[in-house]
């Protein structure tokens, strides 16, 4: 049973380009969460999605960032017109429908975005 | 506004001894607390959790203690092993599990000295 798959593992973008980060949840998991870790900081919540629904996007920057979790396919975190401050590790986590609390989270290995 | 604080960025402990990692929080709405372990270039892995109705939870070598009045929790690892060398994150969430949002501390890098 594959874990949470994130790709790419590393992504380099020039300022002003778009970054697309993908997350395939574990089999049977219908909830996806995105977190961002800036250098020397802890993980910060960005957005919580279920299939075709955004449940909580209180951690998402108001501009340039968007997330989706379509009926088919992976969840996508999209960052438009990237700036140097977007350089970070982006982690996706998934959990099953019948929640066991946050113990049920499984994190992926992350995508390290570098903006040059 | 750092609602979950881990004031020790790093800690070194001799193999076989006890490792104690500390975490403080400020938000009274937090009701569930977790510890995650993270190796370089990997995602965090869940280690142990505790709800506010308890003051202690134990799982093998790992024990988490919660002092709700002091808004403080700690993770004890005994005996410490070289494979325990990693970054440890404390995290918290509110009672309402309709919102799965976790608030993380900044982490403590634990190094076990053989």
Interface residues (C-beta under 8 A of the other chain):
Chain A: X4 X31 X33 X35 X40 X41 X42 X43 X44 X45 X48 X56 X58 X59 X91 X93 X95 X99 X101 X102 X103 X105 X106 X107 X108 X109 X110
Chain B: X4 X6 X32 X34 X36 X41 X42 X43 X44 X45 X46 X49 X89 X91 X93 X97 X99 X100 X101 X102 X103 X104 X105 X106 X107
